Amino acid sequence: MAFTQAPLPYAENALEPYIDAQTMNIHYGKHHAAYVSNLNNAIAGTEAENLSIEEICRNISKYSVAVRNNGGGHYNHTLFWEILAPNGGGVPSGELGEAINKAFGSYDAFKEEFSKAAMGRFGSGWAWLCVMEDGSLKICSTANQDNPLMDIEGVRCGTPILGLDVWEHAYYLKYQNRRAEYVAAFFNIINWEKVAEKFAAAKQ
Ligand code: MN3
């Protein structure tokens, strides 16, 4: 079975003014689409065609660089579209809110540490909030299209439940070199209900 892109769960202009429609159009329609197409080409005729994208990522050390880059690209962008929402933002409540307070001290302290991870990633990559095996939360960052599921020393962290794309293609049209403004804007469009669902699933 070839991998396909799930439809965007909102219109391309729905995240404005935080992420502009043209960026969404190119990011989803060209960048993510290319990762999917290149991934399908890279695994054509191999056993990986029968695996989930999570299974491929968890065993990525067995695969080619093309599978690592494009498989990571597909997994990462699928998660990214899911955890964004118009009218998102606010402060997470319930078990997720408690876990954030426990791990980081407060929502504001979480926001600061996550922003540091996003700003500290030199060049292209991602910032992540991950669930560890004991159910606790940790922030990390990966280069290129790597992600915390990947079985690579220095990359593997936990199960990602929130991710921020800090490749220039994610923000350059609107923010140019001002990554800090893009990172600050991100917190207004986080779909915390979806992140809480992922948190609950990751703890099982
Ligand atoms: Mn991207």
Boltz pocket constraint, residues with backbone or C-beta under 6 A from the ligand:
constraints:
  - pocket:
      binder: B
      contacts: [[A, 27], [A, 31], [A, 77], [A, 165], [A, 167], [A, 169], [A, 170]]
      max_distance: 6.0
